[in-house]
Amino acid sequence: MVDIVSKIHRLNTVFSKSVTTFIPLDVLCDELCGIIGCNKYLFDPNRHIFAYSVAQQFLCPYTKCSLEDEELPHYYMDLFDKNNISVKDRYNKHPKCTYEGVKLCLFTDRYYSIYPIFSGFKKVAGILFIRYETPFSDSDKILCEYTYAIVSIEMLRQEQEKMHQLSMEIAKAKLAVNSLTFSEKKAACAILEDIKGNEGEVFLNSVATKTYTTPSTVSGALKKLEVATVIATKSKGVKGKYIKILNPNLRNELEENEGNPRTASR
């Protein structure tokens, strides 16, 4: 009882830390793996392992090889795909090695459980717990349930933050484009056409000629976009400019704006 209370206290510490501080999922797995003493893998529905931690006592010569492709073996995915609830207390006496070049695992007696993670009633990821030689006790199962809750909450929180950040970036690009005059939008579109990828060099006179505007109009468009922090510029001499796109939504916003006659006529 003292041991499980101590481990729950450690899990609480990890949980409180994740609420206030961004913790990379690999680091979170390492911390939780050390508390429970088992391997932990986070994976998506396409078999991709995007975070994991292997307990020190279960390392073997093939651990690194088996994780090179970062793909979960099919026999785990079959269970994950067929079940919308947790699959617990599975056991293999002589388990397969996760590395294709080896038939049998160097460890015997594999115990494992798979927990699905849902977002908006959709199964978006899963957690695989694995231990060898010693089965999960009732106390360990409680810790796995708690760990599953911590990881699920942290993953969903990080996903929400990503969506919020994406929304902010889109809004920033929209405001930047709306701050341009009609001629400046034409110049900005021509500039991005000249840039292959996210960075490149343009010449103001060339852009002005192409868009039937003036170099000062082109320069004004660049200044507005740079002030809005959607691009960064550097002078290259003879009215040349090196430009780096900082906000990937800028192209889409300009294209949509160009195709909107109401907006373009303002």
Residue frames as qw, qx, qy, qz and C-alpha x, y, z in Angstrom:
[[0.000, 0.885, 0.466, 0.000, 0.00, 0.00, 0.00],
 [0.314, -0.777, 0.109, 0.535, 2.85, 2.38, 0.84],
 [0.423, -0.118, 0.600, 0.669, 4.45, 1.65, -2.54],
 [0.214, 0.587, 0.657, 0.421, 1.33, 2.42, -4.59],
 [0.144, -0.928, -0.280, 0.201, 0.62, 5.60, -2.60],
 [0.396, -0.588, 0.309, 0.634, 4.18, 6.72, -3.27],
 [0.348, 0.120, 0.677, 0.637, 3.81, 6.00, -7.01],
 [0.080, 0.793, 0.579, 0.169, 0.45, 7.78, -7.20],
 [0.256, -0.862, -0.051, 0.435, 2.09, 10.77, -5.55],
 [0.373, -0.321, 0.515, 0.701, 4.80, 10.71, -8.25],
 [0.239, 0.459, 0.720, 0.463, 2.12, 10.46, -10.95],
 [0.072, -0.901, -0.405, 0.139, 0.32, 13.43, -9.39],
 [0.332, -0.674, 0.208, 0.626, 3.57, 15.41, -9.57],
 [0.315, 0.022, 0.673, 0.669, 3.95, 14.58, -13.27],
 [0.102, 0.687, 0.684, 0.225, 0.30, 15.48, -13.91],
 [0.163, -0.900, -0.221, 0.338, 0.53, 18.85, -12.12],
 [0.347, -0.473, 0.404, 0.702, 3.70, 19.62, -14.06],
 [0.273, 0.247, 0.736, 0.568, 2.07, 18.81, -17.40],
 [0.044, 0.822, 0.565, -0.049, -0.87, 21.11, -16.61],
 [0.132, -0.931, -0.013, 0.341, 1.36, 24.17, -16.25],
 [0.153, -0.660, 0.578, 0.455, 4.34, 23.32, -18.50],
 [0.793, 0.463, -0.260, -0.299, 4.66, 21.94, -22.01],
 [0.552, -0.423, 0.717, 0.060, 6.20, 18.46, -21.73],
 [0.442, 0.382, -0.673, -0.453, 7.27, 16.64, -24.93],
 [0.908, -0.116, -0.051, -0.399, 5.42, 13.33, -25.11],
 [0.770, 0.260, -0.530, 0.244, 8.68, 11.33, -25.20],
 [0.095, 0.378, -0.583, 0.713, 9.77, 12.99, -21.96],
 [0.661, -0.250, 0.198, -0.679, 6.35, 12.35, -20.44],
 [0.934, 0.060, -0.318, -0.152, 6.62, 8.66, -21.42],
 [0.525, 0.346, -0.618, 0.472, 10.07, 8.44, -19.83],
 [0.221, -0.354, 0.496, -0.762, 8.80, 9.85, -16.54],
 [0.809, -0.119, 0.103, -0.567, 5.75, 7.59, -16.46],
 [0.843, 0.238, -0.483, 0.000, 7.72, 4.54, -17.61],
 [0.292, 0.378, -0.682, 0.554, 10.10, 4.93, -14.67],
 [0.471, -0.258, 0.423, -0.730, 7.19, 4.98, -12.21],
 [0.899, 0.034, 0.065, -0.432, 5.34, 1.91, -13.51],
 [0.391, -0.446, 0.791, 0.153, 8.35, -0.09, -14.71],
 [0.682, 0.354, 0.635, 0.080, 7.10, -1.12, -18.15],
 [0.263, 0.023, 0.495, 0.828, 7.51, -0.18, -21.81],
 [0.281, 0.691, 0.456, -0.485, 5.13, 2.43, -23.13],
 [0.271, 0.078, 0.584, 0.761, 4.31, 3.27, -26.77],
 [0.348, 0.616, 0.306, -0.637, 2.02, 6.00, -28.12],
 [0.262, 0.026, 0.759, 0.596, 0.84, 5.35, -31.66],
 [0.434, 0.309, -0.014, -0.846, -1.69, 6.63, -34.19],
 [0.822, 0.257, 0.387, -0.328, -4.24, 4.63, -36.27],
 [0.693, 0.655, -0.284, -0.099, -1.67, 4.35, -39.08],
 [0.942, -0.114, -0.164, 0.268, 0.73, 2.31, -36.86],
 [0.393, 0.635, -0.269, 0.608, 3.10, 5.25, -36.45],
 [0.647, -0.523, -0.385, 0.400, 4.79, 5.34, -33.03],
 [0.187, 0.819, 0.015, 0.542, 5.14, 9.02, -32.17],
 [0.218, -0.695, 0.493, -0.476, 6.42, 8.67, -28.60],
 [0.912, -0.141, -0.383, -0.023, 7.75, 5.79, -26.53],
 [0.192, -0.713, 0.597, -0.312, 9.91, 4.77, -23.60],
 [0.849, 0.050, -0.526, -0.002, 11.55, 1.41, -22.94],
 [0.676, -0.708, 0.167, -0.115, 12.24, 0.37, -19.34],
 [0.026, 0.742, -0.669, -0.002, 15.93, -0.17, -18.64],
 [0.535, -0.239, 0.800, -0.133, 15.42, -3.80, -17.60],
 [0.749, 0.416, 0.505, -0.105, 13.74, -4.62, -20.93],
 [0.286, 0.799, -0.392, -0.354, 16.37, -3.20, -23.27],
 [0.859, -0.016, 0.476, 0.190, 17.86, -5.71, -25.71],
 [0.378, -0.266, 0.512, 0.724, 20.18, -5.63, -28.78],
 [0.172, 0.390, 0.724, 0.542, 17.16, -5.34, -31.08],
 [0.024, -0.722, -0.503, 0.475, 15.34, -2.51, -29.29],
 [0.007, 0.597, -0.201, -0.776, 16.78, 0.23, -31.49],
 [0.027, -0.053, 0.808, 0.587, 16.32, -1.80, -34.68],
 [0.029, 0.502, 0.864, 0.018, 12.68, -2.56, -33.92],
 [0.009, 0.808, 0.378, -0.453, 11.93, 1.14, -33.50],
 [0.310, -0.205, 0.406, 0.835, 13.81, 2.43, -36.58],
 [0.024, -0.348, -0.657, -0.668, 10.67, 2.52, -38.74],
 [0.200, 0.046, 0.425, -0.882, 8.56, 3.72, -35.80],
 [0.625, -0.073, -0.435, -0.644, 5.75, 1.36, -36.74],
 [0.589, -0.238, 0.619, -0.462, 3.77, -0.81, -34.37],
 [0.051, -0.085, 0.966, 0.239, 3.62, -4.51, -35.34],
 [0.452, -0.163, -0.518, -0.708, 0.40, -5.65, -37.00],
 [0.477, -0.317, -0.817, 0.061, -0.60, -8.05, -34.22],
 [0.132, -0.358, -0.486, 0.786, -1.02, -5.10, -31.84],
 [0.220, 0.141, -0.205, -0.943, -2.79, -2.99, -34.44],
 [0.386, -0.232, -0.800, -0.396, -5.28, -5.78, -35.16],
 [0.318, -0.468, -0.727, 0.390, -6.39, -5.66, -31.53],
 [0.054, -0.348, -0.153, 0.923, -6.50, -1.87, -31.58],
 [0.246, 0.023, -0.491, -0.836, -8.55, -1.73, -34.80],
 [0.417, -0.292, -0.817, -0.271, -11.08, -4.35, -33.67],
 [0.418, -0.551, -0.640, 0.334, -11.78, -2.88, -30.24],
 [0.005, -0.729, -0.091, -0.679, -13.15, 0.47, -29.12],
 [0.638, -0.743, 0.078, -0.186, -12.46, -0.34, -25.47],
 [0.127, -0.721, 0.678, -0.075, -9.25, -1.15, -23.65],
 [0.915, 0.117, -0.383, -0.046, -7.71, -4.56, -24.33],
 [0.306, -0.736, 0.508, -0.326, -6.10, -5.66, -21.06],
 [0.646, -0.387, 0.640, -0.152, -4.08, -8.49, -19.55],
 [0.862, 0.445, -0.205, -0.130, -2.96, -10.12, -22.80],
 [0.579, -0.579, 0.569, 0.077, -0.22, -12.73, -22.45],
 [0.792, 0.495, -0.350, -0.069, 2.31, -14.49, -24.70],
 [0.873, -0.415, 0.196, 0.165, 4.50, -17.27, -23.32],
 [0.603, -0.156, 0.418, 0.662, 6.98, -17.08, -26.20],
 [0.308, 0.842, 0.215, -0.387, 6.27, -13.73, -27.91],
 [0.685, 0.557, 0.194, 0.428, 7.39, -12.64, -31.35],
 [0.426, -0.343, 0.013, 0.837, 10.21, -10.12, -31.54],
 [0.282, 0.849, 0.257, -0.365, 9.08, -6.72, -32.78],
 [0.033, 0.664, -0.552, -0.504, 12.14, -6.69, -35.04],
 [0.859, 0.353, -0.054, -0.366, 11.31, -8.59, -38.24],
 [0.488, 0.564, -0.665, 0.034, 14.77, -10.13, -38.53],
 [0.006, -0.220, 0.888, -0.403, 14.31, -12.14, -35.31],
 [0.462, -0.309, -0.742, -0.375, 11.55, -14.72, -34.83],
 [0.598, -0.606, -0.521, 0.067, 11.27, -14.83, -31.04],
 [0.181, -0.893, 0.166, -0.378, 11.73, -12.16, -28.39],
 [0.426, 0.357, -0.701, 0.448, 14.75, -12.61, -26.11],
 [0.291, -0.166, 0.598, -0.728, 12.34, -12.23, -23.17],
 [0.247, -0.292, -0.904, -0.191, 9.63, -14.73, -22.31],
 [0.182, -0.619, -0.700, 0.305, 6.23, -14.13, -20.74],
 [0.068, 0.161, 0.149, 0.973, 5.04, -10.90, -22.33],
 [0.017, -0.650, -0.693, 0.311, 2.15, -9.12, -20.61],
 [0.124, 0.031, 0.229, 0.965, 0.52, -6.19, -22.37],
 [0.171, 0.691, 0.628, -0.315, -2.53, -3.92, -22.55],
 [0.216, 0.239, 0.397, 0.859, -3.76, -1.47, -25.22],
 [0.044, 0.654, 0.518, -0.550, -5.81, 1.63, -24.41],
 [0.325, 0.568, 0.465, 0.596, -7.51, 3.66, -27.19],
 [0.126, -0.407, -0.216, 0.879, -7.56, 7.47, -27.00],
 [0.232, 0.670, 0.657, 0.254, -10.62, 9.26, -28.36],
 [0.060, -0.307, -0.045, 0.949, -11.20, 12.83, -29.50],
 [0.488, 0.259, -0.103, -0.827, -14.70, 13.85, -30.55],
 [0.863, 0.095, 0.383, -0.315, -15.83, 10.17, -30.51],
 [0.766, 0.574, -0.289, -0.010, -13.04, 9.33, -32.95],
 [0.875, -0.366, 0.145, 0.281, -10.21, 6.94, -32.09],
 [0.319, 0.924, -0.206, 0.051, -7.15, 9.10, -32.70],
 [0.227, 0.617, -0.708, 0.256, -4.35, 7.23, -30.91],
 [0.906, -0.305, -0.276, -0.105, -3.50, 4.40, -28.56],
 [0.191, -0.723, 0.612, -0.258, -1.22, 3.52, -25.67],
 [0.897, 0.058, -0.439, -0.012, 0.51, 0.16, -25.45],
 [0.432, -0.696, 0.515, -0.254, 1.90, -1.03, -22.08],
 [0.873, 0.208, -0.442, 0.013, 4.31, -3.99, -22.15],
 [0.401, -0.669, 0.583, -0.227, 6.06, -5.87, -19.36],
 [0.712, 0.271, -0.644, -0.067, 8.04, -9.11, -19.43],
 [0.456, 0.123, -0.810, 0.347, 8.36, -12.00, -16.98],
 [0.047, -0.250, -0.697, 0.671, 6.31, -10.36, -14.21],
 [0.010, -0.632, -0.681, -0.369, 2.56, -9.78, -14.70],
 [0.111, -0.456, 0.058, -0.881, 0.87, -6.49, -13.89],
 [0.152, -0.277, -0.816, 0.485, -0.42, -6.59, -10.34],
 [0.045, -0.798, -0.599, -0.055, -3.73, -4.99, -9.35],
 [0.280, -0.778, -0.047, 0.561, -1.75, -1.98, -8.11],
 [0.311, -0.200, 0.534, 0.760, 0.09, -1.78, -11.45],
 [0.139, 0.520, 0.736, 0.409, -3.23, -1.85, -13.30],
 [0.136, -0.884, -0.371, 0.249, -4.46, 1.10, -11.26],
 [0.308, -0.615, 0.255, 0.680, -1.26, 2.96, -12.15],
 [0.288, 0.127, 0.701, 0.640, -1.74, 2.09, -15.84],
 [0.045, 0.764, 0.629, 0.135, -5.29, 3.50, -15.74],
 [0.227, -0.869, -0.114, 0.424, -4.02, 6.69, -14.11],
 [0.367, -0.360, 0.483, 0.708, -1.15, 6.94, -16.58],
 [0.257, 0.429, 0.732, 0.462, -3.58, 6.48, -19.46],
 [0.042, -0.895, -0.436, 0.080, -5.67, 9.39, -18.14],
 [0.320, -0.736, 0.149, 0.578, -2.60, 11.64, -17.78],
 [0.347, -0.115, 0.634, 0.681, -1.32, 10.89, -21.28],
 [0.185, 0.611, 0.709, 0.300, -4.79, 11.28, -22.85],
 [0.110, -0.921, -0.283, 0.243, -5.38, 14.64, -21.19],
 [0.330, -0.625, 0.317, 0.633, -1.92, 15.90, -22.12],
 [0.352, 0.123, 0.711, 0.596, -2.24, 14.76, -25.75],
 [0.105, 0.758, 0.612, 0.199, -5.63, 16.40, -26.16],
 [0.221, -0.880, -0.105, 0.408, -4.40, 19.57, -24.46],
 [0.353, -0.409, 0.480, 0.691, -1.40, 19.78, -26.80],
 [0.281, 0.380, 0.737, 0.484, -3.67, 19.14, -29.79],
 [0.012, -0.891, -0.451, 0.054, -5.97, 21.97, -28.70],
 [0.299, -0.754, 0.151, 0.565, -2.97, 24.28, -28.32],
 [0.371, -0.060, 0.647, 0.664, -1.83, 23.38, -31.85],
 [0.161, 0.647, 0.677, 0.312, -5.29, 24.15, -33.21],
 [0.161, -0.915, -0.235, 0.287, -5.36, 27.44, -31.31],
 [0.367, -0.538, 0.369, 0.663, -1.91, 28.35, -32.63],
 [0.324, 0.233, 0.714, 0.575, -2.98, 27.46, -36.18],
 [0.048, 0.833, 0.546, 0.074, -6.08, 29.66, -35.83],
 [0.266, -0.841, 0.009, 0.470, -3.91, 32.52, -34.60],
 [0.386, -0.270, 0.553, 0.687, -1.51, 32.12, -37.53],
 [0.240, 0.509, 0.712, 0.421, -4.40, 32.10, -40.02],
 [0.082, -0.916, -0.372, 0.128, -5.90, 35.21, -38.41],
 [0.357, -0.674, 0.217, 0.609, -2.53, 36.97, -38.50],
 [0.347, 0.026, 0.658, 0.668, -2.09, 36.20, -42.21],
 [0.119, 0.716, 0.651, 0.224, -5.64, 37.40, -42.93],
 [0.189, -0.905, -0.173, 0.339, -5.06, 40.71, -41.11],
 [0.396, -0.445, 0.416, 0.687, -1.75, 41.22, -42.92],
 [0.283, 0.279, 0.709, 0.583, -3.34, 40.68, -46.34],
 [0.003, -0.825, -0.560, -0.077, -6.33, 42.90, -45.51],
 [0.294, -0.780, -0.027, 0.551, -3.96, 45.73, -44.61],
 [0.384, -0.120, 0.532, 0.745, -2.66, 45.86, -48.21],
 [0.423, 0.536, -0.016, -0.731, -4.08, 48.09, -50.90],
 [0.868, 0.423, 0.202, -0.167, -5.25, 46.57, -54.18],
 [0.526, 0.751, -0.393, 0.073, -1.91, 47.40, -55.88],
 [0.204, -0.604, 0.728, -0.252, 0.09, 46.08, -52.93],
 [0.817, -0.013, 0.525, -0.240, -1.83, 42.79, -53.06],
 [0.805, 0.589, -0.067, -0.038, -0.95, 42.43, -56.74],
 [0.234, 0.753, -0.579, 0.207, 2.70, 43.08, -55.87],
 [0.514, -0.418, 0.684, -0.305, 2.63, 40.61, -52.96],
 [0.909, 0.223, 0.305, -0.178, 1.15, 37.89, -55.18],
 [0.663, 0.694, -0.267, 0.085, 3.85, 38.48, -57.80],
 [0.094, -0.700, 0.657, -0.264, 6.54, 38.33, -55.12],
 [0.696, -0.214, 0.638, -0.251, 5.33, 34.97, -53.84],
 [0.879, 0.458, 0.078, -0.105, 5.12, 33.66, -57.41],
 [0.439, 0.753, -0.462, 0.163, 8.82, 34.47, -57.83],
 [0.285, -0.531, 0.731, -0.320, 9.73, 32.65, -54.61],
 [0.758, 0.051, -0.618, -0.200, 10.01, 28.90, -54.94],
 [0.598, -0.210, -0.672, 0.383, 9.33, 27.37, -51.56],
 [0.398, -0.818, -0.380, 0.166, 9.47, 29.48, -48.42],
 [0.315, -0.775, 0.142, 0.530, 12.39, 31.75, -49.28],
 [0.662, 0.403, 0.379, 0.505, 14.05, 33.41, -52.21],
 [0.253, -0.396, 0.069, 0.880, 15.31, 36.63, -53.77],
 [0.350, 0.755, 0.531, 0.156, 13.25, 39.18, -55.72],
 [0.312, -0.011, 0.106, 0.944, 13.94, 42.52, -57.38],
 [0.158, 0.584, 0.475, -0.639, 11.56, 45.39, -56.70],
 [0.236, 0.475, -0.329, -0.781, 11.81, 46.91, -60.19],
 [0.157, 0.037, -0.912, -0.376, 11.08, 43.55, -61.81],
 [0.012, 0.443, 0.854, -0.272, 8.01, 42.99, -59.63],
 [0.165, 0.591, 0.206, -0.762, 6.79, 46.55, -60.27],
 [0.224, 0.328, -0.585, -0.707, 7.10, 46.10, -64.03],
 [0.121, -0.132, -0.970, -0.161, 5.29, 42.76, -63.93],
 [0.059, -0.569, -0.766, 0.295, 2.37, 44.16, -61.89],
 [0.132, 0.647, 0.321, 0.679, 2.20, 47.63, -63.52],
 [0.462, -0.853, -0.222, 0.096, 2.91, 49.26, -60.16],
 [0.195, 0.860, -0.351, 0.316, 5.88, 51.19, -58.78],
 [0.578, 0.181, -0.667, 0.434, 8.93, 50.02, -56.75],
 [0.152, -0.275, 0.470, -0.825, 7.62, 52.09, -53.82],
 [0.789, -0.148, -0.074, -0.592, 4.33, 50.13, -53.94],
 [0.846, 0.090, -0.520, 0.079, 6.25, 46.85, -53.88],
 [0.316, 0.271, -0.597, 0.686, 8.41, 48.13, -51.04],
 [0.440, -0.286, 0.241, -0.816, 5.30, 49.24, -49.13],
 [0.887, -0.102, -0.285, -0.348, 3.74, 45.79, -49.46],
 [0.712, 0.150, -0.589, 0.352, 6.90, 44.16, -48.12],
 [0.038, 0.318, -0.492, 0.809, 7.08, 46.56, -45.17],
 [0.661, -0.257, 0.070, -0.701, 3.47, 45.89, -44.17],
 [0.921, -0.028, -0.366, -0.128, 3.94, 42.13, -44.37],
 [0.553, 0.240, -0.583, 0.545, 7.17, 42.33, -42.40],
 [0.230, -0.345, 0.376, -0.828, 5.57, 44.48, -39.68],
 [0.826, -0.171, -0.036, -0.535, 2.82, 41.85, -39.45],
 [0.362, -0.481, 0.796, -0.065, 5.60, 39.23, -38.92],
 [0.894, 0.270, 0.301, -0.193, 4.38, 37.02, -41.76],
 [0.803, 0.489, -0.085, 0.331, 7.64, 37.51, -43.69],
 [0.508, -0.702, 0.171, 0.469, 11.23, 38.53, -42.97],
 [0.628, 0.755, 0.031, 0.184, 13.34, 40.49, -45.47],
 [0.589, -0.542, 0.227, 0.554, 16.97, 41.35, -45.96],
 [0.368, 0.864, -0.145, -0.312, 18.42, 43.83, -48.43],
 [0.854, 0.019, 0.379, 0.355, 20.57, 42.30, -51.19],
 [0.240, -0.463, 0.314, 0.794, 21.65, 45.52, -52.90],
 [0.092, 0.061, -0.577, -0.809, 20.53, 47.13, -56.17],
 [0.591, -0.026, 0.072, -0.803, 16.95, 47.01, -54.89],
 [0.625, 0.005, -0.765, -0.157, 17.04, 43.26, -54.48],
 [0.542, -0.447, 0.394, -0.593, 15.41, 41.64, -51.44],
 [0.303, 0.052, -0.949, 0.067, 15.88, 38.28, -49.80],
 [0.603, -0.274, 0.052, -0.747, 12.48, 37.16, -48.47],
 [0.178, 0.009, -0.969, 0.168, 11.57, 34.38, -46.08],
 [0.567, -0.406, -0.351, -0.625, 7.95, 33.44, -45.49],
 [0.044, -0.236, 0.773, -0.588, 7.34, 33.02, -41.75],
 [0.559, 0.176, 0.540, -0.604, 3.63, 32.26, -41.93],
 [0.194, 0.010, 0.892, 0.407, 2.69, 29.40, -44.30],
 [0.258, 0.640, 0.700, -0.186, -0.91, 30.67, -44.47],
 [0.021, 0.605, -0.112, -0.788, 0.12, 33.82, -46.32],
 [0.002, 0.097, -0.761, -0.642, -0.07, 32.24, -49.77],
 [0.012, -0.466, -0.881, -0.079, -3.57, 30.88, -49.21],
 [0.013, -0.725, -0.420, 0.545, -4.86, 34.16, -47.87],
 [0.020, 0.493, -0.338, -0.801, -3.46, 36.09, -50.83],
 [0.020, -0.075, -0.864, -0.497, -4.90, 33.60, -53.32],
 [0.024, -0.603, -0.788, 0.126, -8.34, 33.71, -51.67],
 [0.033, -0.696, -0.179, 0.694, -8.19, 37.49, -51.52],
 [0.010, -0.300, 0.560, 0.772, -7.26, 37.74, -55.19],
 [0.081, -0.246, -0.887, -0.382, -10.20, 35.52, -56.09],
 [0.064, -0.666, -0.666, 0.330, -12.67, 37.63, -54.10],
 [0.258, 0.541, 0.314, 0.736, -13.78, 40.57, -56.27],
 [0.346, -0.877, -0.274, -0.190, -15.46, 42.34, -53.34],
 [0.669, -0.620, 0.039, 0.407, -12.29, 42.29, -51.27],
 [0.611, 0.074, 0.302, 0.728, -10.07, 43.18, -54.21],
 [0.160, 0.695, 0.363, 0.600, -12.14, 46.24, -55.11],
 [0.433, -0.830, -0.284, 0.209, -11.79, 47.84, -51.70]]
